[in-house]
Amino acid sequence: MESPPDAPGVGPSAELSEPAFPIVGIGASAGGLDAFKQLLQALPADTGAAFVLVQHLAPTHVSMLADILARSTTMPVVEVKDEPRVTPNCVYVIPPNRTMVMIDGHLRLLPREEGRGQHRPVDAFLRSLAEQDSHQAVGVILSGTGTDGTFGLAAIKAEGGITFAQDGTAQQDGMPKSAIAAGCVDFILPPDEIAAELARIGRHPYVTPDPPGPLAAAGNEPLPSAAVGNVLQLLHKTTGVDFRNYRSTTLYRRITRRMLLHKLDGLDEYLRLLRSDAAEVQSLYRDILISVTAFFRDPQSIDALKTTVFPALLKGRTRNEPVRVWVLGCSTGEEAYSIAIAIAECVADRGTQVPAQIFATDLNEHGIAKARAGLYAKNIVQDVSPERLARFFVETDAGYQVVKSVRDACVFARQNVLSDPPFSRMDLITCRNLLIYMEPVLQRQILPLFHYALKPNGYLWLGSSETVGTFTDLFGVNDSRHKIFHKKGAQTQLHLTTPLTTPVWPSRAGRVEPPPGERRGATADAQKEADRFALAKYSPPGVLVNSDLEVLQFRGDTGPYLTQPPGKPSLNLLKMTREGLTMGLRTLVQKVLEDGTTGRHEGLRVKSDGATREVNLQVVPLRGEGAAGCFLVLFEPVGGPTRDVSAITPAAPEAADAEREIARLVHELSATREYMQSLGEQQEASNEELQSANEEIQSANEELQSINEELQTSKEEIQSSNEELTTVNEEMIHRNEQLGRANGDLINFLSSTHLALVTLGPDLCVRRFTPQAEKMLNLTTAAVGRPIGDLDLPIDYPELARELAVVINTARIVEQEVRDRNGRWFSMRLRPYRTPDNHIDGAVLVFVDITVQKRAEDALREADRRKDEFLAMLAHELRNPLAPLMSSVELLRLAAGGEGTERVRAVMGRQLDKLKRLVDDLLDVSRVNQGKIELKSEPMDLVGTVSAAVEAVQLQVDAQAQTLSVVVPPGTLSVQGDPTRLEQVVTNLLGNAVKYTDVGGRIEVVLERRERQAILRVRDSGIGIAPELLPRVFDLFTQADTSSARSRGGLGIGLSLVRQLVQLHGGSVEANSAGLGRGSEFVVRLPLLPELPGLTQVPERVHTVVAPSPTLGGILVVDDNVDAAESLALLLRLSGHEVRVAHAGLAAIAIAAEFQPQAVILDIGMPGMDGYAVARALRTHVGGQERILVTLSGYGQEEDRQRSREAGCNGHLVKPVNLPDLEKLLASLAK
């Protein structure tokens, strides 16, 4: 509703034209595409709204977003170009590398801003939408990272619009969570449910230009209906704030908005909700309190203050004269801090040290609490320059906090300017965009209050749509563009004994009675009453006067009767009367004052312009409301003017004329006598009154002297109290400094502990939390003061609130391991909060990250499990060859050279080979894991390696009646590698294929060249690999069959060894399987070399018979294992050697001294004196330098061989050893 033209405070631009349909701004970032699709798919095509999609897009890439989204809806989807006018039932998509805003119903594209912080296109658009569409704007925030969109939603909600945010279904919840934490979201829903609400809201009267409703025809009535009056009365009763004279359009929108959110159609229904739900009363209260604010919201006006106002205020000031500023409607403090910063900049530029005192007030206690903290989100970088951020803000994990010096200059308090006493002696008052929400009756009361509160040279700063209206006698214009005014010297009378507004509610008859103090001035009411009386009965000229005979209004042509006397201008009626009227008028007025009835005096003669007029006087007392004490004096002319007799040539008058003249003179003389007598009586009465007044003045003087003495005494007492207050103030300053240091120490201590710590009150509301808790629990400053149970904490512990209550009630400590949504583990400790006097005043919630420990525990448990499995498999695998060996030994004992001896020997040989392979694999894995394996790398042909491995497993393939096909490319495949180790890789893969493929199965080996890689594929038709095992198939000790009935054998180390050997060659290996029973495939990739001549070829396997070695001149076998020593000695004796045996080191030295053997075979690991020590001792004896020393041990690492050489040994063999290998080594050493 527009204010009347004469209403102060509201200019012609206060209300913007409203669109005929709602516009929905939808913002998203990462993960927003899916959310956009879901929302558009669920939206009807005829909602009557327009949809503008603002997505974070790569600035250098062409966007296909519009084409993609067009498949999800039947509405037209267009990428914005050429600044189109928005139409309903259409979808508009922002183009890349642009910022888009809403101006006059058009989508205007601006260059992408890269100046401050991150690009925030969602905030930019939603802010412009709120500014244009006001309460009809709708904002939606979907999936995305960061905080873009929070400021925009806050602006829309502040204007009365509807806001949405995506719930936990968002792929990235940064943007929705930021908006929710800021408290500016009405609905938290998944995209499809947001679409349903948008369809409902699109046709709702709230978002149409002229909605019908209880306030639509309010006119000038402050309370248009009893129902609305009841709502306002309930608000006043609950909050203490009277909204009766707030603008009816604002009240309508806020009430209807709450009804829309609760899906209520009637005001009576909403009133019942308010009466039953106290929280909804508070929500409506917060909605009515407009909280649109930002840092440096109007930078041009701030610059105008810095250019004109602040220099004038700072001129001639000292450091003991602070600049006092009153900021009304400060909301969350941004404007107050902006003014404090601007003053600080001006003071610094002038090189002075003038302090500032900012008194910022608001009705919203939540906003006041946030303002006192001075902590704001990081997206304020859009409004604050980098220089100001660096100078006046401190960056924290939660955002930016105003520096302490600026915070100390600002005092925030809750104040109702309509009922609470105002501040005084202000240099500057800022009241921006507050008056536009008030009816003229409140504006007329507030502006004089501002005049009273300002110093004589003070300034008033209003909003861009506000003026001082008719109060031009109180304020002069300094800057009409930026709405800066200065105080004039007019006097202002304020009556502050009662609130400015007294709640008056509708009577039963529906009529609203104004309070006694709310009446129009006496002048205006007297004028109306005079008009009524004069027009009804008289039409002669006259004047309206008050009880002091001061003229209030001239009516008609009073020139023949009244004139201004020379000298100072006056409106006193008796001083203005022309000659001949004064005496009669004074007498008539006196008579009317005494009788209280209408008086009349006829036949008075008045001289005017050289002529004499006869006139009748009538004085009428007025008794209308507001006109008491006023009189209407009417001049009734009788006949026309006559020439003055003194100016006529003397002539003998006729007798009749003479008699009339004599009678008139006699009457006039009689009236003069009566008047003189009346004057005498009045003089006597005045003398008596003056005498009485003199006595009273003397008495008052004595009382004043007494009062003066009392005041002097009070002054001394006040001075004493002032000294005490000064001392107390100094103590308080000192304690405040101590408290500040303690608080700083506490903050640093809590930050350095790196603990997530939250302190709670007895009501389980959050008091404080550390930066680590903010990160871990996704807390914001908005969480302070809210119950812990209302927060969406990312931990899976629904009993938290109940456990905290138990801790507070029982003072016991609770510790529990909990897990967050990201899979991290924490040790949660709940402790009672104890005050210094040992009272329980809440609880302390501490989280310690134990993710690493939990993972280590899991790893240890897994390692322990796999160790147990490995030991079981090792025992199983070692028992397998031992059983046939034991049977073979028994068969040898029983057969004693019979027919089965050769078969027994073959069995024993195979099982011993199997045992040797198991031990070799274990040693190779150990070497690789310890990084001790050495590759003898050289250029080689991979084709020959594959052929050799195939030949090695051919006997096993034939034994299983399996089909083995080999496909190799012609020529050579050159790789850099160790031929032995790569053959081991292929052999292991083929061995596994043979082992896990049933009898008659198929095995395929394919070697091929692809680009610069050699690729080896080994496929089989065997048992396959389960999907859950496939990712772990190359882990150590992992096997497909871990049951106790294992029939395939093996320790689960072959594939692990394959992967590590391939990786050592710079290649990779992978396993594929379609599932159990469907075979498997292993693929090895190795880098190729350019084809080179003379590559190493794997020699063909040739079975040769080793010729017996020449007989040595005695051999000494030394081993603490009696069976091993005796069996080796027996073999050597059968080969024709003379052999002695020793089972300890000292015994070996003694036998060697006596026996003088040519060769000594030494075990290393012997008790007492090990093999190395024996070797060194034998070298020192006579003939020891020519003696052959060979170590034979289970230790086969390279460092073991090196130690053998250092001890003086000629050779090193690893158990078990083949007799041909031993004899070959001895023969070579003997030469």
BELVEN-V107866 format. One record per helix or strand. SS is the DSSP state (2 for helix, 1 for strand). FROM is the first residue (numbers start at 1). TO is the last residue. Records with the same first field share a line. If there is no record, write none. Layout:
SS = FROM-TO / FROM-TO
This chain:
1 = 23-28 / 50-55 / 76-79 / 85-85 / 90-93 / 98-103 / 106-111 / 137-141 / 162-166 / 187-189 / 246-246 / 323-328 / 356-362 / 375-376 / 393-396 / 399-402 / 410-414 / 426-431 / 438-438 / 454-462 / 475-479 / 484-487 / 541-545 / 550-555 / 562-562 / 572-572 / 577-577 / 599-608 / 611-621 / 631-643 / 756-760 / 765-769 / 787-787 / 795-795 / 814-820 / 825-834 / 840-849 / 938-941 / 963-967 / 974-977 / 1002-1010 / 1013-1020 / 1068-1072 / 1080-1088 / 1096-1096 / 1115-1118 / 1139-1142 / 1159-1162 / 1188-1193 / 1211-1214
2 = 32-42 / 65-70 / 121-136 / 150-158 / 174-181 / 191-202 / 205-207 / 226-239 / 248-261 / 267-276 / 278-288 / 299-314 / 334-350 / 365-373 / 378-382 / 386-392 / 404-409 / 435-437 / 440-453 / 471-473 / 522-537 / 573-576 / 582-595 / 645-647 / 655-753 / 771-777 / 781-783 / 788-790 / 800-810 / 851-895 / 901-929 / 942-959 / 979-995 / 1027-1030 / 1054-1064 / 1122-1134 / 1145-1155 / 1171-1180 / 1198-1206 / 1219-1230
